[in-house]
Amino acid sequence: MRGELYLVLTTILAALGWGASKMVVLDVPGELFIGTRFLLASLILLPFCWKRVIKLSKKHLLALSGMGLIMSACLQAWVAAVSITSSLAEGAFIMSLAMLIAPMTAWALFRNRPSKAFWISLPIAILGMMLLTLTNGWTMEVSQLVFLLSSVLASLHFVLNKRILTGSGITPLTSICVQLFVVGVSGLLYTSTQTLPDFEISKTTIFWFTVSTLVATSIRYLTQTLGQFSVKIETASLIMILEPVFTLILSMTWLGESLEMQKLLGCGVIVLSLVTYIRLSNRIK
């Protein structure tokens, strides 16, 4: 039961991270925020795994660095969408589709044909996306498209990361620490090539940056690692669906966002597609 509680806490911290990040990017350029946030988060995790990090082979270090670059691209797209979106909840539900996009990614890259559970769940997910995004005719907002791009990159990271870590002997915490470090460094390098607008850092910004770095990144990944270590993958996947749900609750109660009934229905249909996929994936091939 402790593992399940860790994962529920993870989803709450992740939802908090959405809100905290939105507060930070109101004042700080997103590129700079991602670079500094994830670099500091990796340094916070380093004391827990530094002995394993220094023992990594060059092959494993290069592989993890590659995964970190994909994660960096995913997060840069994500923070760009967060900066311009009018609804964090929409973004969270679109990002949750990465779980369903992943089988198509694995099929395209490695010819791993998706299961029947995937093909049953896919039309439900498409219906949910249509309800969520197509409220003004057959058009999607820029933020929704960028969230979808980030979701595709997240699925790519998931597929490749799983393939690299399987049988490698690399612990999840070691992998996370190295990848977060690469995200931070690459993010700051990318920032150095950009012309940033003038900005001021207030005490409020520092507070939310601390929350997003320490609580929503370092502690969140620690609880996620502890939870996934002791919980079956299908149970963990079901619990992780709570992240966009908590983000929806947070965005409506804390940030004062509102969603039309059609969009709320779309969010519910997306959750239904994910539950369907997870429930059926272990019963049918």
Solvent accessible surface area in square Angstrom, and as a share of the most:
residue,aa,sasa,rsa
1,M,169,0.76
2,R,180,0.66
3,G,6,0.05
4,E,51,0.23
5,L,105,0.52
6,Y,65,0.25
7,L,0,0.00
8,V,47,0.27
9,L,73,0.36
10,T,0,0.00
11,T,0,0.00
12,I,80,0.40
13,L,16,0.08
14,A,3,0.02
15,A,2,0.02
16,L,48,0.24
17,G,4,0.04
18,W,13,0.05
19,G,0,0.00
20,A,0,0.00
21,S,0,0.00
22,K,27,0.12
23,M,49,0.22
24,V,1,0.00
25,V,19,0.11
26,L,114,0.57
27,D,65,0.34
28,V,13,0.07
29,P,17,0.10
30,G,11,0.10
31,E,43,0.19
32,L,40,0.20
33,F,1,0.00
34,I,0,0.00
35,G,0,0.00
36,T,41,0.24
37,R,11,0.04
38,F,5,0.02
39,L,38,0.19
40,L,78,0.39
41,A,0,0.00
42,S,1,0.01
43,L,84,0.42
44,I,64,0.32
45,L,0,0.00
46,L,63,0.31
47,P,89,0.56
48,F,130,0.54
49,C,8,0.05
50,W,119,0.42
51,K,126,0.54
52,R,134,0.49
53,V,31,0.18
54,I,122,0.62
55,K,164,0.69
56,L,31,0.15
57,S,56,0.36
58,K,173,0.73
59,K,158,0.67
60,H,49,0.22
61,L,77,0.38
62,L,134,0.67
63,A,27,0.21
64,L,0,0.00
65,S,32,0.21
66,G,28,0.26
67,M,11,0.05
68,G,0,0.00
69,L,100,0.50
70,I,32,0.16
71,M,27,0.12
72,S,9,0.06
73,A,46,0.36
74,C,12,0.07
75,L,27,0.13
76,Q,29,0.13
77,A,12,0.10
78,W,20,0.07
79,V,3,0.01
80,A,49,0.38
81,A,0,0.00
82,V,0,0.00
83,S,48,0.31
84,I,101,0.51
85,T,11,0.07
86,S,90,0.58
87,S,6,0.04
88,L,0,0.00
89,A,0,0.00
90,E,8,0.03
91,G,0,0.00
92,A,4,0.03
93,F,3,0.01
94,I,0,0.00
95,M,35,0.16
96,S,22,0.14
97,L,10,0.05
98,A,17,0.13
99,M,59,0.26
100,L,4,0.02
101,I,24,0.12
102,A,6,0.05
103,P,19,0.12
104,M,73,0.33
105,T,19,0.11
106,A,16,0.13
107,W,82,0.29
108,A,69,0.54
109,L,87,0.43
110,F,60,0.25
111,R,182,0.67
112,N,78,0.40
113,R,173,0.63
114,P,14,0.09
115,S,34,0.22
116,K,133,0.56
117,A,0,0.00
118,F,0,0.00
119,W,96,0.34
120,I,82,0.42
121,S,0,0.00
122,L,34,0.17
123,P,77,0.48
124,I,43,0.22
125,A,5,0.04
126,I,88,0.45
127,L,90,0.45
128,G,0,0.00
129,M,25,0.11
130,M,71,0.32
131,L,38,0.19
132,L,0,0.00
133,T,7,0.04
134,L,34,0.17
135,T,35,0.21
136,N,117,0.60
137,G,45,0.43
138,W,202,0.71
139,T,86,0.50
140,M,57,0.26
141,E,72,0.32
142,V,99,0.57
143,S,6,0.04
144,Q,2,0.01
145,L,90,0.45
146,V,31,0.18
147,F,1,0.01
148,L,52,0.26
149,L,95,0.47
150,S,0,0.00
151,S,0,0.00
152,V,64,0.37
153,L,36,0.18
154,A,26,0.20
155,S,0,0.00
156,L,45,0.23
157,H,25,0.11
158,F,110,0.46
159,V,16,0.09
160,L,37,0.18
161,N,27,0.14
162,K,114,0.48
163,R,141,0.51
164,I,51,0.26
165,L,41,0.20
166,T,102,0.59
167,G,84,0.81
168,S,27,0.17
169,G,68,0.66
170,I,20,0.10
171,T,37,0.21
172,P,73,0.46
173,L,30,0.15
174,T,1,0.01
175,S,2,0.01
176,I,30,0.15
177,C,5,0.03
178,V,11,0.07
179,Q,3,0.01
180,L,0,0.00
181,F,94,0.39
182,V,22,0.13
183,V,0,0.00
184,G,0,0.00
185,V,55,0.31
186,S,22,0.14
187,G,1,0.01
188,L,55,0.27
189,L,115,0.57
190,Y,99,0.38
191,T,10,0.06
192,S,88,0.57
193,T,102,0.59
194,Q,71,0.31
195,T,138,0.80
196,L,53,0.26
197,P,93,0.59
198,D,149,0.77
199,F,71,0.29
200,E,154,0.69
201,I,103,0.52
202,S,53,0.34
203,K,179,0.76
204,T,77,0.45
205,T,4,0.03
206,I,96,0.49
207,F,114,0.48
208,W,40,0.14
209,F,43,0.18
210,T,66,0.39
211,V,18,0.10
212,S,0,0.00
213,T,6,0.03
214,L,73,0.36
215,V,38,0.22
216,A,1,0.01
217,T,0,0.00
218,S,1,0.00
219,I,67,0.34
220,R,45,0.16
221,Y,34,0.13
222,L,43,0.21
223,T,11,0.06
224,Q,31,0.14
225,T,20,0.12
226,L,92,0.46
227,G,0,0.00
228,Q,88,0.39
229,F,178,0.74
230,S,79,0.51
231,V,17,0.10
232,K,146,0.62
233,I,117,0.59
234,E,57,0.25
235,T,45,0.26
236,A,7,0.05
237,S,22,0.14
238,L,44,0.22
239,I,22,0.11
240,M,34,0.15
241,I,10,0.05
242,L,61,0.31
243,E,31,0.14
244,P,4,0.02
245,V,44,0.25
246,F,56,0.23
247,T,0,0.00
248,L,26,0.13
249,I,93,0.47
250,L,28,0.14
251,S,0,0.00
252,M,74,0.33
253,T,107,0.62
254,W,93,0.33
255,L,49,0.24
256,G,62,0.59
257,E,28,0.13
258,S,96,0.62
259,L,20,0.10
260,E,104,0.47
261,M,150,0.67
262,Q,68,0.30
263,K,20,0.08
264,L,53,0.27
265,L,102,0.51
266,G,0,0.00
267,C,3,0.02
268,G,40,0.39
269,V,18,0.11
270,I,0,0.00
271,V,34,0.19
272,L,98,0.49
273,S,0,0.00
274,L,1,0.00
275,V,49,0.28
276,T,25,0.15
277,Y,37,0.14
278,I,8,0.04
279,R,128,0.47
280,L,42,0.21
281,S,33,0.21
282,N,95,0.49
283,R,176,0.64
284,I,59,0.30
285,K,178,0.75
